[in-house]
């Protein structure tokens, strides 16, 4: 089945640039120029990926991201922001965007980001009973249980409401307990690319993951910071009592 991408961008030149270059990936593009129409399509249509500009008429990209994430936590979302809008980038990630790009951007980098997100979409869509089922063993560390086939994680028996990228991040850390990874290493291993200046993507996802799994996200016992180095999953923090 062909991948479908919704692009919500009010700048006609940028929208055309995105459309032309993503078509090289063999995907089907739906392009709209206002947030109200984009929100309706994003909520009701089964797009593989959403690419949302922050500044849009009628409904901005941050509001679209928030509403889509509430209804479709599994949906892949890339935000487009102005180069000097750090607040928008941070807020977009905190609202649930999987990635962001700043304007102006390289079309080759855009294609790489889109490929990385679509790979996650394909893994998530695989049926656990089908012939493409993932064969890796599930992971249990204390009270944390991760089912790779079902793409689901539970903590103390309760499902964790994770986005696709949050799940991938937790899975990667759980596969390497106590091993410390820099933000650049996580960016390459979880997001699938290397690019300086985007490490805040990792920070925001770590914060969101902590908010969902830690008893006190301000004093994390599970996903811990090793100052000056990076992050690790502490298996002692998830031990069943």
Secondary structure, 3 states (H helix, E strand, C coil): CCCEEEEECCCHHHHHHHHHHHHHHCCEEEEECCHHHHHHHHHHCCCCEEEEECCCCCCCHHHHHHHHHHHCCCCEEEEEEECCCHHHHHHHHHHCCCEEEEECCCHHHHHHHHHHHHHHHHHHHCCCCCCCCCCCCCEEECCEEEECCCCEEEECCEECCCCHHHHHHHHHHHHCCCCCECHHHHHHHHHCCCCCCCCHHHHHHHHHHHHHHCCCHHHCCCEEEECCCEEEECHHHHCCC
